[in-house]
Amino acid sequence: MSGKGDKIEKIIARLQQRISEGQFYEAQQQTRVVAARYTKASNWGAAIDILYNVAQSLLKAGQGGSGGDLCVLLVETYKQAELKPDSAAKGKLLTCLRLFDSEEPTRKKFIGEMISWSSKFGEYPAGDPELHHVAGSLYAEEHEAYEAEKHLILGTKDSAEVLTRMEYEWFKEDDAHTAALYAARGVLPYLLTGNVRAANTCYRFFTSALNQDKQDQLGIQDVGSNSIDIRIYPSIPLLNFLGLLLLAIQRANADLYKQLHNKYAGLLAEVESWHESLEMIAEMYFGIQKPRQSNPLMDMMSGFFGGGGAPASGGAKRPAVKAPTSMPAAEGLD
């Protein structure tokens, strides 16, 4: 066994020597050939060790294209080996991920491939939360808001704070009255994925930062009773709506939600991008089904065939949570 290990180490050392000599393309191609030989023999461990080590060396040498190619091949080898996303397997991928230059085009493909692998062979259909968290955190550091949102919404318990910090920094470049639009970019998608705890974390973190930065400007009011304490933002009514929405969900009170929606109906009508999300949230948490516009011809035809009347728009899909035109839309909530 040790002899085989020594042989693999020598192969890796020889390929890394090529890299140190500047023979990057040759090292990449030879690595593919050698890895393919071990893959064909189902010697997954050897193939993975070779690809992992040489990919790292290429990335450290600034050869993102060649290193990225081997990283993608590493994930493909994981798939062929039907490897489960345990800490060791994920650790190799995350080590490689952190070595990519932010401008390297193959990084996005690598991230997509590793999420796909973890989805197929792990317990999370949307992909492993730890992989999402690290990818999303990297994008957040780079101010790539769209990509960060896609991953952090599906991340770990630590992701909500990372996401909200990014949204708050983004908000600080805008006017104070737009705060709810930025807070909603975390709150609504988390509710749509069923993660009420993260939605509350987003709201709490965002409003805490807002209170600290702009308390004197906003005239914040503390309203309390025997059962609840809540802060009211007179100049940002939609932020109040988000807080009260979370309270209604916590209490599973459909009547409270209906009263809330009616009270803020005029303001909500102006935020068209929230409409579909709120309809889905109303159904998910309060059993309030979206009213369907009647199509007499469709109803008549479905009656002939014993159906119940199909929606004209086809199957429902999870919406993007959008802000005004000056802000990009959150993606990837499916």
URGI-V691952 format. One record per backbone hydrogen bond with DSSP energy under -0.5 kcal/mol. NH is the residue of the N-H (numbers start at 1). CO is the residue of the C=O. Records with the same first field share a line. If there is no record, write none. Layout:
# URGI-V691952
NH=CO  CO
This chain:
# URGI-V691952
5=1
6=2
7=3
8=4
9=5
10=6
11=7
12=8
13=9
14=10
15=11
16=12
17=13
18=14
19=15
20=16
21=17
22=19
23=18
24=22
27=23
28=24
29=25
30=26
31=27
32=28
33=29
34=30
35=31
36=32
37=33
38=34
39=35
40=36
41=37
42=39
43=38
44=42
47=43
48=44
49=45
50=46
51=47
52=48
53=49
54=50
55=51
56=52
57=53
58=54
59=55
60=56
61=57
62=59
63=58
64=62
67=63
68=64
69=65
70=66
71=67
72=68
73=69
74=70
75=71
76=72
77=73
78=74
79=75
80=76
81=77
82=78  79
83=78
86=84
90=86
91=87
92=88
93=89
94=90
95=91
96=92
97=93
98=94
99=96
100=96  97
104=101
107=104
108=105
109=105
110=106
111=107
112=108
113=109
114=110
115=111
116=112
117=113
118=114
119=115
120=116
121=117
122=118
125=123
127=124
132=128
133=129
134=130
135=131
136=132
137=133
138=134
139=135
140=136
141=137
142=138
143=140
144=139
145=143
148=144
149=145
150=146
151=147
152=148
153=149
154=151
155=152
159=156
160=156
162=158
163=159
164=160
165=161
166=162
167=163
168=164
169=165
170=166
171=167
172=168
173=170
174=171
178=175
179=176
181=178
182=178  179
183=179
184=180
185=182
186=183
187=183
188=184
189=184
190=186
191=187
192=188
193=189
194=191
195=190
196=194
199=195
200=196
201=197
202=198
203=199
204=200
205=201
206=202
207=203
208=204
209=205
210=206
211=207
212=208
213=209
214=210
215=211
217=214
218=214
219=215
220=215
221=232
223=221  230
225=228
230=223
232=221
234=232
235=218
236=233
239=236
240=236
241=237
242=238
243=239
244=240
245=241
246=242
247=243
248=244
249=245
250=246
251=247
252=248  249
253=248
254=252
257=253
258=254
259=255
260=256
261=257
262=258
263=259
264=260
265=262
268=264
269=265
270=266  267
271=268
272=270
274=271
275=272
278=274
279=275
280=276
281=277
282=278
283=279
284=280
285=281
286=282
287=283
288=282
289=287
293=291
296=294
299=295
300=296
301=297
302=298
303=299
304=300
305=301
306=303
307=302
314=311
322=273  320
327=324
330=321
